[in-house]
Amino acid sequence: MRRIMVVGCSGAGKSTFSRRLGAALGLPVTHLDRLFWRPGWTRAPEEDFHAAQQEIVSSDAWVIDGNYGASMHLRLPRADAIVFLDFPRRICLRRVLVRCLREHGQDNQAPGCPERFDREFYSYVWRWPKDHRERTVRRLADQGAHARRIVLTRPREAAEFLRRIG
């Protein structure tokens, strides 16, 4: 595994998992939120977002965390492994709420984008299994069939996977 995508619902722990996976394998890690969001929670222009991803995926080794379904077609052909953190929504929602409380006002997700209470985002997390999961699964199957696919359904499985890798 040298080119790894990490996907899943917000709050599943993609960023933390990716940092640990990158450290264990000695691979550079990119968080798509940092490429997509500009200060003040402003979206990057699509061409800039895509160009930044193209530059990263053209290299020989990487871990990229984030879904951004509209640009998966840029990453999937080059990925040799896909890790899908397919956790229950109650875990994901709890984690985003705890993160908001813990990091409120801090811009850890993307520079200039402080953590804030956002009911619309919490609703998105709650609805993700119904509204987005199947589309993500289809994209991974259709465009990522060549890649090794690893589905982890509980935080304990993710921790065990990282322990075995390390």
C-alpha positions in Angstrom: 0.0 0.0 0.0 1.6 3.2 -1.2 -1.3 5.3 -2.5 -4.2 5.1 0.0 -7.6 6.8 0.2 -9.4 7.0 3.5 -13.1 7.6 3.2 -16.1 7.6 5.5 -18.7 9.7 7.2 -17.6 12.9 8.9 -16.7 12.0 12.5 -15.5 8.5 11.7 -12.0 9.6 12.4 -10.5 9.8 8.9 -8.0 12.5 9.7 -6.7 10.8 12.9 -6.6 7.4 11.2 -4.8 8.9 8.2 -2.1 10.6 10.3 -1.5 7.3 12.2 -1.5 5.2 9.0 0.9 7.7 7.3 3.2 7.6 10.2 3.2 3.8 10.4 3.9 3.5 6.7 6.2 6.5 6.3 3.8 8.1 3.8 2.8 11.8 3.4 -0.7 12.6 4.4 -3.1 15.1 2.8 -6.4 16.1 4.4 -8.8 17.2 1.6 -10.6 19.6 4.0 -7.4 21.7 4.0 -7.4 21.9 0.2 -11.2 22.5 -0.1 -11.9 25.1 2.6 -10.5 28.7 2.5 -10.7 31.0 5.5 -14.2 31.8 6.6 -15.5 28.4 5.5 -15.3 29.6 1.9 -15.1 26.8 -0.8 -12.0 26.7 -3.0 -12.6 27.2 -6.7 -13.2 23.7 -8.2 -10.3 24.0 -10.6 -7.9 24.9 -7.7 -9.2 22.0 -5.6 -8.9 19.6 -8.5 -5.4 20.8 -9.5 -4.1 20.4 -5.9 -5.4 16.8 -5.9 -3.9 16.1 -9.3 -0.5 17.2 -8.1 -0.7 14.9 -5.0 -2.1 11.8 -6.8 0.6 12.1 -9.5 3.2 11.3 -6.9 4.2 7.7 -6.0 3.1 7.6 -2.4 0.4 9.2 -0.3 -2.5 8.9 2.1 -5.4 11.2 1.3 -8.4 11.5 3.7 -11.7 12.8 2.7 -14.7 11.9 0.5 -15.5 14.8 -1.8 -17.4 12.5 -4.1 -17.3 15.0 -7.0 -13.6 14.6 -7.2 -13.1 11.0 -6.3 -12.6 10.3 -10.0 -9.2 12.1 -9.7 -8.0 9.9 -6.8 -9.6 6.5 -7.4 -7.6 5.5 -10.5 -4.3 6.0 -8.7 -5.2 4.5 -5.4 -3.9 1.1 -4.7 -5.8 0.8 -1.4 -9.0 2.3 0.0 -9.9 2.3 3.6 -13.5 2.8 4.3 -14.3 3.8 7.9 -17.9 2.6 7.8 -18.9 3.4 11.4 -22.4 3.7 12.8 -23.8 7.2 12.6 -24.3 7.5 16.3 -20.5 7.1 16.7 -19.8 9.7 14.0 -22.4 12.2 15.4 -21.1 11.8 18.9 -17.5 12.4 17.7 -18.3 15.6 15.7 -20.2 17.0 18.7 -17.3 16.2 21.1 -14.9 17.7 18.6 -16.9 20.8 18.4 -17.0 21.2 22.2 -13.3 20.4 22.5 -12.0 22.5 19.6 -14.6 25.3 19.5 -13.0 28.4 18.0 -9.9 26.5 16.9 -9.1 26.1 13.2 -7.8 22.5 13.2 -9.8 21.3 10.3 -8.6 24.0 7.8 -6.7 27.3 8.3 -9.1 30.2 9.0 -12.1 27.8 9.5 -12.7 27.7 13.3 -14.7 24.8 14.7 -18.3 26.0 15.4 -21.8 24.7 16.2 -23.4 23.9 12.9 -26.8 22.2 13.0 -26.8 21.7 9.2 -23.5 19.8 9.5 -24.8 17.6 12.3 -27.9 16.8 10.2 -25.6 15.9 7.3 -23.7 13.5 9.6 -26.9 11.9 10.8 -28.3 11.5 7.3 -25.0 10.3 5.8 -25.7 6.6 5.9 -29.0 7.1 4.1 -28.1 9.9 1.7 -24.4 9.3 0.9 -23.2 5.9 1.9 -24.5 3.9 -1.0 -23.3 6.4 -3.6 -19.8 6.2 -2.0 -19.9 2.4 -2.0 -20.9 2.5 -5.7 -18.1 4.9 -6.6 -15.6 2.8 -4.8 -16.8 -0.4 -6.6 -17.1 1.2 -10.0 -13.9 3.3 -10.1 -11.8 1.6 -7.5 -12.3 -2.1 -8.3 -8.6 -2.4 -9.0 -7.6 -1.3 -5.5 -7.5 -3.3 -2.3 -10.5 -2.3 -0.3 -10.5 -2.5 3.5 -13.8 -1.8 5.3 -13.6 -1.2 9.0 -16.9 -1.0 10.9 -15.9 -0.1 14.4 -13.3 2.1 16.0 -11.8 -1.0 17.6 -11.3 -2.6 14.2 -9.5 0.6 13.0 -7.3 0.6 16.0 -6.4 -3.1 15.5 -5.7 -2.5 11.8 -3.3 0.3 12.7 -1.7 -1.8 15.4 -1.0 -4.6 12.9 0.4 -2.2 10.3 2.7 -0.6 12.9 
